[in-house]
Amino acid sequence: MIEAVVFDVGETLVKDDRGWGAWADWLKIPRHTLSALVGAVVAQGRDNADALRLARPGIDIGAEYQAREAVGCGEHLDETDLYPDVRPALSALQQAGLRVVIAGNQTVRAGGLLGDLDLPADAIATSGEWGVAKPDPRFFANVITLAGTAPHRTVYVGDHPQNDITPAAAVGLRTAHLRRGPYGHLWADTAEARAADWRIDALTDLPALLTA
């Protein structure tokens, strides 16, 4: 019996459009160019931050992030950044008696912004707060602690087979692969994605599947 559901953030709950668009504007390159570079590195199985390194060789991403924040061009999230199935799905899971947790590879600031959205979630944490990021097993050990339930009674939901599904399963978590975003679509038919306990096209598929 499933007792807790833990959600990835980027391209699971939140659309990445605004973030990449802001980076393109900051680097003064067309948004389409950066979007194409993101697609290219995703297709190569690389970290999507490599798109920034291709757009500006030698970039210090951390320094540029701080520079953006300093002039008011930093991270921002509002209701329009959420996928439309997020609130209905999370609410339905809570109403079914499941603990709902959000934990992804995000900054400390992103965690605060998620909190400000007042989502139907029992806990929110980010890799920036924990000091460890996916796919490190320590990230998922923290997920288990935050969920407060046994691993086999906890589902981790994400779009990235190698960052979400495989490492979550390795520590005993159940998994749901979401066919959403560049990674979710491109790698949907890989062995890693097929190994998930559930494969879904929308978060609203989850309540019926997990409470059946």
FENKABEL-V865984 format. One record per backbone hydrogen bond with DSSP energy under -0.5 kcal/mol. NH is the residue of the N-H (numbers start at 0). CO is the residue of the C=O. If there is no record, write none. Layout:
NH/CO ; NH/CO
This chain:
1/209 ; 2/152 ; 3/152 ; 4/98 ; 5/154 ; 6/100 ; 7/156 ; 10/13 ; 11/8 ; 12/8 ; 13/8 ; 14/80 ; 19/15 ; 20/16 ; 21/17 ; 22/18 ; 23/19 ; 24/20 ; 25/21 ; 26/22 ; 27/23 ; 27/24 ; 28/23 ; 33/29 ; 34/30 ; 35/31 ; 36/32 ; 37/33 ; 38/34 ; 39/35 ; 40/36 ; 41/37 ; 42/38 ; 43/39 ; 44/41 ; 45/40 ; 49/46 ; 50/47 ; 51/48 ; 52/48 ; 53/49 ; 54/50 ; 55/51 ; 58/55 ; 60/58 ; 63/59 ; 64/60 ; 65/61 ; 66/62 ; 67/63 ; 68/64 ; 69/65 ; 70/66 ; 70/67 ; 71/68 ; 72/67 ; 80/77 ; 81/78 ; 82/12 ; 85/82 ; 88/84 ; 89/85 ; 90/86 ; 91/87 ; 92/88 ; 93/89 ; 94/90 ; 95/91 ; 96/93 ; 97/92 ; 98/2 ; 100/4 ; 100/98 ; 101/122 ; 102/6 ; 103/124 ; 105/103 ; 110/106 ; 111/107 ; 112/108 ; 113/109 ; 114/110 ; 115/111 ; 116/112 ; 116/113 ; 117/114 ; 118/113 ; 120/118 ; 121/99 ; 122/99 ; 124/101 ; 126/103 ; 127/105 ; 129/125 ; 130/126 ; 131/126 ; 135/132 ; 138/135 ; 139/135 ; 140/136 ; 141/137 ; 142/138 ; 143/139 ; 144/140 ; 145/141 ; 146/142 ; 147/143 ; 148/143 ; 152/149 ; 153/150 ; 154/3 ; 155/173 ; 156/5 ; 156/154 ; 157/175 ; 160/158 ; 163/159 ; 164/159 ; 165/160 ; 167/163 ; 168/164 ; 169/165 ; 170/166 ; 170/167 ; 171/168 ; 172/167 ; 173/150 ; 173/153 ; 175/155 ; 176/197 ; 177/157 ; 177/175 ; 178/176 ; 178/199 ; 179/177 ; 183/179 ; 184/180 ; 185/181 ; 186/182 ; 187/184 ; 189/186 ; 193/189 ; 194/190 ; 195/192 ; 196/174 ; 197/174 ; 199/176 ; 204/201 ; 205/202 ; 208/204 ; 209/205 ; 210/206 ; 211/207
